[in-house]
């Protein structure tokens, strides 16, 4: 084997090794990547029910119902809205202290076949001025807030999500 062919073989093997390592890394990351969706995004393009996502928006005024689950743990149902659409959310566990109606929230979980969302984690904003960047972007896209005009208005002033658009239509 000539020196040129050996060099070419080494380069090909190195390229194959690098390609394999890159493919394995990307595959591992894909399983752990969690994408952010607003309620309008979910209704327009529903993610697979086996895929974990982050659903964010504002907690719809008048939608929070707290109860005790069959296992004795606290549970809650509420609706997350971006002003244009709302998604019903169920959560079993203790809600954060800062969780309130009209406040920004990001939930981690899965979309169920009936169009509702089962959250495994609920994150609420941490002070009076903070809003998760994804929630702020969803509000801007829905036309409910222009950052040049100041802070976002309270949710109760624009919360007009139609009730019949709660989940995906069965057609």
PAZADO-493126 format. One record per atom (N, C-alpha, C): y, z, x; residue in one letter. Coordinates in steps of 0.1 Angstrom, whole numbers, padded with zeros to 4 digits, always signed. Each point is the difference from the previous one (the first is absolute). Layout:
REM PAZADO-493126
YZXa ...
***
This chain:
REM PAZADO-493126
-0012+0000+0009x +0012+0000-0009x +0012+0000+0009x +0010-0009-0003x +0012-0001+0008x +0009+0012-0003x +0009+0002+0009x +0010+0010-0002x +0009-0002-0012x +0003-0012-0003x +0008-0003-0012x -0007+0003-0013x -0013-0003+0000x -0008+0003-0012x -0002+0015-0002x -0001+0008+0011x -0001+0014-0001x +0013+0006-0005x +0011-0004+0005x +0013+0004-0005x +0002-0003-0015x -0004-0011-0004x +0001-0004-0014x -0010+0009-0009x -0012+0003+0005x -0009+0009-0007x +0006+0014-0002x +0006+0005+0011x +0006+0013+0000x +0012+0000-0010x +0008-0010+0000x +0011+0000-0010x -0005-0001-0014x -0010-0008-0002x -0006-0001-0014x -0006+0013-0005x -0007+0007+0009x -0006+0013-0003x +0011+0010-0003x +0010+0000+0008x +0012+0009-0002x +0007-0003-0013x +0002-0012-0003x +0006-0004-0013x -0009+0004-0012x -0013-0002+0001x -0009+0004-0010x +0000+0015-0002x +0000+0008+0011x +0001+0014-0001x +0013+0005-0006x +0011-0006+0004x +0013+0004-0006x +0001-0004-0015x -0006-0011-0004x +0000-0004-0014x -0008+0009-0008x -0012+0004+0005x -0009+0009-0007x +0007+0014-0002x +0006+0005+0011x +0007+0013-0001x +0011-0001-0010x +0008-0011+0000x +0011-0001-0010x -0005-0001-0014x -0011-0007-0002x -0006-0001-0014x -0005+0014-0004x -0007+0007+0008x -0004+0014-0004x +0011+0009-0003x +0011-0001+0008x +0011+0009-0002x +0007-0003-0013x +0002-0013-0003x +0006-0004-0013x -0008+0004-0012x -0013-0001+0002x -0009+0004-0011x +0001+0014-0003x +0000+0008+0011x +0002+0015-0002x +0013+0004-0006x +0011-0007+0004x +0013+0003-0006x +0000-0004-0015x -0006-0011-0003x +0000-0005-0014x -0005+0010-0010x -0010+0007+0004x -0006+0011-0008x +0009+0011-0002x +0009+0003+0009x +0009+0011-0001x +0014-0003-0004x +0004-0013-0002x +0013-0003-0004x +0002+0002-0015x +0011+0007-0003x +0002+0002-0015x +0014-0006-0003x +0000-0010-0009x +0012-0007-0003x +0007+0007-0011x +0014-0002+0000x +0008+0006-0011x +0003-0010-0011x -0001+0005-0012x +0003-0009-0012x +0009+0008-0009x +0009-0007-0007x +0008+0005-0011x -0008-0003-0013x +0003+0006-0011x -0007-0003-0012x +0001-0015-0004x +0011-0006+0003x +0002-0014-0003x -0010-0009+0009x -0001+0004+0012x -0009-0007+0010x -0014+0001-0005x -0004+0012-0005x -0014+0003-0004x -0003-0009-0013x +0009-0001-0009x -0002-0007-0012x +0000-0015+0002x +0008-0005+0010x +0001-0014+0003x -0012-0005+0008x -0005+0009+0009x -0011-0004+0009x -0009+0012+0002x -0009+0004-0009x -0007+0012+0001x -0009+0000+0013x +0000+0011+0007x -0009+0001+0012x -0015+0002-0005x -0009-0002+0009x -0014+0003-0004x -0002+0015-0002x -0009+0003-0010x -0001+0014-0004x -0007+0009+0011x -0006-0007+0010x -0006+0008+0011x +0009+0002+0012x +0012-0005-0002x +0010+0000+0011x +0010+0012-0002x +0002+0009+0010x +0010+0010-0001x +0014-0005+0002x +0009+0003-0008x +0014-0004+0001x +0009+0012-0002x +0013-0003+0003x +0010+0010-0003x +0009-0006-0011x +0001+0008-0011x +0008-0004-0011x +0013+0008+0000x +0011-0006+0000x +0013+0008+0001x +0010-0005-0010x +0009+0009-0003x +0011-0002-0010x +0005+0013-0004x +0005+0001-0012x +0006+0013-0005x -0010+0005-0011x +0000+0013-0001x -0008+0006-0010x +0008-0002-0013x -0007-0006-0010x +0007-0003-0013x +0003+0013-0007x +0013+0000-0005x +0004+0012-0008x -0008+0002-0012x -0005+0012-0003x -0008+0003-0012x -0015-0004+0001x -0004-0004+0012x -0014-0004+0001x -0010+0010+0006x +0006+0011+0006x -0009+0009+0007x -0007+0009-0009x -0013+0001+0001x -0008+0009-0008x -0009+0008+0010x +0001+0013+0000x -0008+0008+0009x -0011+0007-0008x -0011+0002+0006x -0011+0006-0007x -0010+0006+0011x -0010+0006-0005x -0011+0005+0009x -0012-0009-0002x -0005-0006+0011x -0012-0009-0001x -0013+0008-0004x -0010-0008-0002x -0013+0006-0004x -0006+0009+0011x +0004-0003+0013x -0004+0007+0011x +0008+0013+0003x +0010+0002-0008x +0009+0012+0001x +0012-0003+0009x +0001-0012+0006x +0011-0003+0009x +0012-0005-0008x +0012+0001+0004x +0011-0005-0007x -0001-0016+0000x +0005-0006-0010x +0000-0015-0001x +0012-0004-0007x +0004-0012+0002x +0012-0005-0006x -0001-0015-0003x +0007-0005-0010x +0001-0014-0003x +0015-0003-0001x +0004-0011+0005x +0014-0004+0000x +0001-0015+0001x +0012-0005-0001x +0002-0015+0002x +0010-0002+0011x -0004-0010+0009x +0009-0004+0011x +0006-0013-0005x +0013-0001+0001x +0008-0011-0004x +0009-0005+0011x +0003-0013-0001x +0010-0006+0008x +0012-0005-0008x -0001+0004-0013x +0011-0004-0010x -0004-0012-0008x -0008-0009+0006x -0005-0012-0008x -0013+0002-0006x -0009+0007+0007x -0014+0003-0004x -0003+0014+0004x -0011+0005-0007x -0005+0014+0004x -0015+0000+0000x -0006+0008+0008x -0014+0001+0001x -0004+0015-0002x -0010+0003-0009x -0004+0013-0002x -0008+0005+0012x +0002+0013+0004x -0007+0005+0012x -0006+0013-0004x -0013+0002+0004x -0006+0013-0001x -0002+0006+0014x +0001+0013+0000x -0001+0007+0013x -0006+0014-0002x -0010+0003+0008x -0007+0013-0001x +0004+0008+0013x +0007+0011-0002x +0004+0008+0012x +0014+0005-0003x +0005+0008+0010x +0013+0006-0001x +0011-0011+0004x +0009-0002-0009x +0011-0009+0003x +0010+0006+0009x +0007-0008+0008x +0010+0006+0010x +0011+0007-0008x +0006+0010+0007x +0011+0008-0006x +0012-0009-0005x +0002-0010+0008x +0012-0009-0003x -0003-0011-0011x -0012+0000-0005x -0004-0010-0010x +0007+0003-0013x +0008-0010-0005x +0007+0002-0013x +0002-0014-0006x +0003+0001-0013x +0003-0013-0008x +0013-0005+0006x +0000-0014+0001x +0012-0006+0005x +0001+0000+0015x -0009+0006+0008x +0000+0000+0014x -0009-0011+0006x +0003-0004+0012x -0008-0009+0008x -0013+0006+0003x -0011-0008-0001x -0013+0004+0003x -0009-0011+0006x -0008+0003+0009x -0010-0009+0005x -0014+0006-0002x -0009-0007-0006x -0013+0005-0002x -0010-0009+0007x -0011+0006+0005x -0011-0007+0007x -0012+0001-0009x -0006-0011-0002x -0012+0000-0009x -0005-0014-0002x -0007-0002-0012x -0006-0013-0004x +0004-0003-0014x +0001-0013-0002x +0003-0005-0014x -0014-0001-0007x +0000+0005-0012x -0012+0000-0008x -0001-0013-0008x -0012-0004-0005x -0001-0012-0008x +0008+0000-0012x +0003+0012-0006x +0008+0000-0012x +0015-0001+0002x +0004-0002+0013x +0014-0002+0004x +0007+0013+0003x -0006+0012-0001x +0006+0012+0004x -0003+0002+0015x +0006+0011+0005x -0001+0002+0015x -0005+0014+0002x -0010+0002+0008x -0005+0013+0003x +0004+0004+0014x +0009+0010+0001x +0006+0004+0013x -0008+0011+0006x -0002-0001+0013x -0006+0010+0008x +0010+0008+0008x +0012-0005+0001x +0011+0007+0007x +0013-0004-0007x +0009+0010-0001x +0013-0003-0006x +0011+0006+0010x +0009-0009+0003x +0011+0004+0010x +0013-0001-0008x +0008+0011+0001x +0013+0000-0006x +0011+0000+0010x +0012-0004-0003x +0010+0000+0010x +0003+0014+0005x +0006+0001+0012x +0001+0013+0006x +0014+0006-0001x +0010-0007-0005x +0013+0006-0002x +0007-0008-0011x +0012+0004-0003x +0008-0006-0011x +0004-0014+0003x +0001-0004+0013x +0005-0013+0003x -0010-0010+0004x -0012+0004+0003x -0011-0008+0006x -0007-0008-0011x -0002-0013+0002x -0009-0008-0008x -0009-0008+0009x -0013+0000-0002x -0009-0008+0009x +0005-0014+0000x +0000-0006+0012x +0005-0014+0002x -0006-0010-0010x -0013+0002-0002x -0007-0009-0009x +0005+0001-0014x +0003+0012-0005x +0005+0002-0013x +0014-0006-0001x +0008+0002+0009x +0014-0005+0000x -0001-0016+0000x -0009-0006+0007x -0002-0014+0000x -0004-0005-0014x -0010+0007-0006x -0005-0004-0013x +0012+0001-0010x +0008+0010+0001x +0011+0001-0010x +0011-0011+0002x +0002-0004+0013x +0009-0011+0003x -0006-0013-0006x -0013-0002+0002x -0006-0013-0005x +0000+0000-0015x -0001+0011-0007x +0000+0001-0014x +0014-0001-0006x +0010+0000+0008x +0014-0002-0004x +0006+0013-0005x -0006+0012+0003x +0006+0012-0005x +0009+0007+0010x +0001-0005+0012x +0008+0006+0010x +0005-0010+0010x +0013+0001+0003x +0006-0008+0011x +0006+0010+0010x -0006+0001+0012x +0004+0011+0009x +0015-0001+0004x +0006-0012-0002x +0014-0001+0003x +0009+0008-0010x -0006+0003-0012x +0008+0007-0010x -0003+0015+0000x -0007+0005+0010x -0002+0014+0001x -0014+0004-0002x -0003+0013-0002x -0014+0004-0002x -0005-0005-0013x -0014+0000-0001x -0006-0005-0013x +0004+0009-0012x +0001-0006-0011x +0003+0007-0012x -0012+0009-0004x +0002+0010-0008x -0011+0009-0005x -0009-0009-0008x -0013+0003+0001x -0010-0008-0007x +0002-0001-0015x +0005+0011-0006x +0002+0000-0014x +0010-0010-0005x +0009-0005+0008x +0010-0009-0004x -0005-0015-0001x -0012-0002+0007x -0005-0014-0001x -0015-0001-0003x -0005+0011-0003x -0015+0001-0002x -0003-0006-0014x -0003-0013+0000x -0002-0007-0013x -0014-0008+0001x -0009+0006+0008x -0013-0007+0001x -0007-0001-0013x -0004-0012-0004x -0007-0001-0013x -0013+0006+0000x -0004+0008-0010x -0012+0007-0001x -0012-0009-0001x +0001-0012-0006x -0011-0009-0002x -0005-0006+0013x +0008+0001+0011x -0004-0006+0012x -0006+0010+0010x -0007+0010-0006x -0005+0011+0008x -0011-0005+0010x -0008-0009-0004x -0011-0004+0009x -0001-0015+0000x -0011-0005+0006x -0002-0014-0001x -0005-0004-0013x +0003-0012-0004x -0005-0005-0013x -0014-0004+0001x -0008+0001-0010x -0014-0002+0001x -0004-0015-0003x +0009-0009+0002x -0002-0014-0004x -0005-0008+0011x 
***
